[in-house]
Amino acid sequence: MALAFASFGVANAEDAAAQPVAAIDLLPRGQDVSGTVIELAGWIVATRDSQGYPFAVIDKAAAQILVFGGDGRPRGAAPGLFGSAIGDHTAPGIAGLALREIPGRDRTTPAGRFIGGFGPSIDAGRVLWVDYDSAVSIHPTATGVPAERRAERLASPSPDDNRVTHGCINVSPEFYEQVIRPTFERGGVFYILPDADPIAETFPEFAQSRATTKRNGGRRARSARR
């Protein structure tokens, strides 16, 4: 199961045994979660980087979305659809453009740490904004343009065909209603891994901690008792 990593690095083993977590795993059978995602999720919990809010770690390259509660316990994992253009930054002024006006090269899903929550939109009612300034939200797949075959792409076992949106993140209606909506009803933090930028540029504090851990032979550095 893709969420099995929760028992070593994200949630405390004793707590996990005492309070089993029923997480929803919709990732394709046999698809692994990357070591970087596992390490980042563990770091977020260990450092309380999400400040007790629920969070999601989003891997564009693998087309995966992993959701955690404010307590660090897994809530669910599922495939997602992302911007059709490879890139980690948002073009200036893109939030003011209609979808049809966004050039193909600018249809990116930005990478980074974003504090988001539900709010109104002009054309889609109440949506879950990941980054309001760049108009990036998470929403369930819709029929939209039939030729884009979004539902079929989402169901595909390969992440290679999951780049099709104008920049927003799509998940299945089932995952949205069962995991995304209830988990982020009061907001949360979204960590989107980069396509091309170095991880140290996107998440510098995580990268520094990761390097320190490796220098210490896999043990986290800690202060001496005084």
C-alpha positions as CSV (number, residue, x, y, z in Angstrom):
1,M,0.0,0.0,0.0
2,A,1.4,3.4,-1.0
3,L,0.7,4.9,2.4
4,A,2.6,2.3,4.4
5,F,5.5,4.7,4.8
6,A,3.4,6.5,7.4
7,S,4.6,4.2,10.1
8,F,8.3,5.1,9.7
9,G,8.9,8.8,9.7
10,V,5.6,10.5,9.5
11,A,3.6,9.2,12.4
12,N,4.9,7.9,15.7
13,A,4.9,4.1,15.6
14,E,3.4,3.6,19.1
15,D,0.6,6.1,18.3
16,A,-0.1,4.5,15.0
17,A,-0.5,1.1,16.7
18,A,-2.8,2.5,19.3
19,Q,-4.9,4.6,16.9
20,P,-5.0,2.9,13.4
21,V,-5.5,5.3,10.6
22,A,-8.0,4.5,7.8
23,A,-6.5,6.3,4.8
24,I,-7.9,6.1,1.3
25,D,-5.3,4.9,-1.2
26,L,-6.3,5.4,-4.9
27,L,-2.8,5.3,-6.4
28,P,-2.4,2.8,-9.2
29,R,-1.4,-0.7,-8.0
30,G,2.4,-1.1,-7.8
31,Q,3.1,2.6,-8.0
32,D,5.6,3.7,-5.4
33,V,5.9,7.0,-3.5
34,S,9.3,8.6,-4.0
35,G,11.9,8.8,-1.2
36,T,11.9,12.6,-1.5
37,V,8.1,12.7,-0.8
38,I,8.6,10.4,2.2
39,E,11.4,12.5,3.6
40,L,9.6,15.8,3.0
41,A,6.4,14.6,4.8
42,G,8.5,13.4,7.7
43,W,10.3,16.7,7.9
44,I,7.0,18.6,7.9
45,V,5.7,16.7,10.8
46,A,9.0,16.7,12.8
47,T,9.5,20.4,12.4
48,R,5.8,21.3,12.6
49,D,6.3,23.3,9.4
50,S,2.5,23.2,8.7
51,Q,1.9,24.6,12.2
52,G,-0.7,22.0,13.0
53,Y,-2.7,22.5,9.8
54,P,-3.4,19.6,7.5
55,F,-1.1,19.5,4.5
56,A,-0.5,17.8,1.1
57,V,2.7,16.8,-0.5
58,I,2.3,17.0,-4.3
59,D,4.6,15.3,-6.7
60,K,4.1,16.6,-10.2
61,A,6.6,14.2,-11.8
62,A,4.8,11.2,-10.4
63,A,1.4,12.8,-10.7
64,Q,0.7,12.0,-7.0
65,I,-1.1,13.8,-4.2
66,L,-0.6,12.7,-0.6
67,V,-2.8,14.3,2.1
68,F,-2.2,14.4,5.8
69,G,-4.2,15.6,8.8
70,G,-2.9,18.3,11.1
71,D,-1.7,15.5,13.4
72,G,0.6,14.2,10.5
73,R,-1.5,11.1,9.9
74,P,-2.2,10.0,6.3
75,R,-5.6,10.8,5.1
76,G,-5.3,9.6,1.5
77,A,-3.2,9.3,-1.7
78,A,-4.4,9.6,-5.3
79,P,-3.2,10.5,-8.8
80,G,-3.7,14.1,-10.0
81,L,-3.6,16.1,-13.2
82,F,-1.4,19.1,-13.5
83,G,-0.4,21.9,-15.8
84,S,0.4,20.8,-19.4
85,A,3.6,22.9,-19.4
86,I,6.7,21.8,-17.5
87,G,7.8,24.5,-15.2
88,D,7.8,25.6,-11.6
89,H,6.9,29.3,-11.8
90,T,3.8,31.3,-12.7
91,A,4.0,33.8,-15.5
92,P,3.3,37.4,-14.4
93,G,-0.3,38.5,-14.9
94,I,-1.6,35.0,-15.6
95,A,-4.3,35.2,-12.9
96,G,-6.1,37.9,-14.8
97,L,-6.4,35.9,-18.1
98,A,-9.3,33.8,-19.3
99,L,-8.3,30.1,-19.7
100,R,-8.4,30.3,-23.5
101,E,-6.0,33.3,-23.3
102,I,-3.2,31.4,-21.3
103,P,-0.4,30.6,-23.7
104,G,0.6,26.9,-23.8
105,R,4.1,27.6,-22.4
106,D,2.5,29.3,-19.3
107,R,0.2,26.5,-18.3
108,T,2.4,25.5,-15.4
109,T,1.6,24.3,-11.9
110,P,4.0,26.3,-9.7
111,A,6.2,24.6,-7.1
112,G,6.7,25.6,-3.5
113,R,5.0,26.0,-0.2
114,F,1.5,27.5,-0.3
115,I,-1.0,28.4,2.4
116,G,-4.4,27.9,0.9
117,G,-8.1,27.4,1.7
118,F,-11.6,27.6,0.3
119,G,-12.9,30.8,-1.2
120,P,-15.0,32.3,-3.9
121,S,-14.1,32.3,-7.6
122,I,-15.6,34.2,-10.5
123,D,-16.6,31.2,-12.6
124,A,-16.6,28.1,-10.5
125,G,-18.2,29.1,-7.2
126,R,-16.4,28.1,-4.0
127,V,-13.1,26.4,-4.7
128,L,-10.0,25.3,-2.8
129,W,-7.3,27.8,-3.6
130,V,-3.8,26.4,-3.4
131,D,-2.4,29.8,-4.4
132,Y,-4.9,32.6,-5.0
133,D,-2.3,35.0,-6.5
134,S,-1.5,32.6,-9.3
135,A,-5.2,31.3,-9.6
136,V,-4.2,27.7,-8.9
137,S,-6.8,25.6,-7.2
138,I,-7.6,21.9,-6.5
139,H,-10.9,20.7,-8.0
140,P,-12.5,17.5,-9.1
141,T,-12.3,16.5,-12.8
142,A,-15.2,17.6,-14.9
143,T,-16.2,16.7,-18.4
144,G,-15.0,20.0,-19.7
145,V,-13.4,19.5,-23.1
146,P,-14.1,15.8,-24.1
147,A,-11.0,15.7,-26.3
148,E,-8.8,16.2,-23.2
149,R,-10.0,12.9,-21.7
150,R,-9.2,14.1,-18.2
151,A,-11.0,11.3,-16.5
152,E,-9.3,8.7,-18.6
153,R,-5.9,10.3,-18.0
154,L,-6.5,10.3,-14.3
155,A,-7.3,6.6,-14.3
156,S,-4.3,5.7,-16.4
157,P,-1.6,3.8,-14.4
158,S,1.2,5.9,-15.9
159,P,1.9,9.5,-14.9
160,D,3.1,10.4,-18.4
161,D,-0.3,11.5,-19.6
162,N,-1.3,13.5,-16.5
163,R,-0.1,16.9,-17.8
164,V,-3.2,18.5,-19.3
165,T,-4.6,21.3,-17.2
166,H,-4.1,25.1,-17.5
167,G,-2.2,25.0,-14.2
168,C,-4.8,23.9,-11.7
169,I,-4.7,20.5,-10.0
170,N,-7.4,17.9,-10.7
171,V,-8.4,14.9,-8.7
172,S,-11.2,12.4,-9.0
173,P,-14.6,13.5,-7.6
174,E,-14.4,10.5,-5.1
175,F,-11.0,11.7,-3.7
176,Y,-12.1,15.3,-3.6
177,E,-15.3,14.6,-1.6
178,Q,-13.9,11.9,0.7
179,V,-10.4,13.4,1.4
180,I,-9.7,16.9,0.0
181,R,-12.9,18.7,1.0
182,P,-13.2,17.5,4.6
183,T,-9.4,17.7,5.3
184,F,-9.0,21.3,4.0
185,E,-12.3,22.7,5.1
186,R,-10.5,25.2,7.3
187,G,-7.4,25.6,5.1
188,G,-4.1,23.9,5.0
189,V,-0.6,24.0,3.6
190,F,0.4,22.6,0.1
191,Y,3.9,21.5,-0.7
192,I,4.4,21.1,-4.5
193,L,7.7,19.5,-5.6
194,P,9.5,21.1,-8.6
195,D,9.7,19.8,-12.1
196,A,13.1,21.3,-12.9
197,D,14.2,23.6,-10.1
198,P,16.6,22.1,-7.5
199,I,14.8,20.9,-4.4
200,A,17.2,23.1,-2.4
201,E,15.8,26.2,-4.2
202,T,12.2,25.2,-3.6
203,F,12.4,24.0,0.0
204,P,15.8,25.3,1.3
205,E,15.2,24.5,5.0
206,F,14.2,20.9,4.2
207,A,17.2,20.5,1.9
208,Q,19.5,21.8,4.6
209,S,18.0,19.4,7.2
210,R,18.3,16.5,4.8
211,A,22.0,17.3,4.1
212,T,22.7,17.5,7.9
213,T,20.9,14.2,8.5
214,K,23.0,12.5,5.8
215,R,26.3,13.9,7.3
216,N,25.3,12.5,10.7
217,G,24.8,9.0,9.2
218,G,21.1,9.2,9.0
219,R,20.6,10.5,12.6
220,R,19.0,13.9,13.1
221,A,21.2,16.5,14.7
222,R,20.1,17.5,18.2
223,S,21.3,19.9,21.0
224,A,23.3,18.5,23.9
225,R,21.7,18.3,27.3
226,R,22.5,21.2,29.5
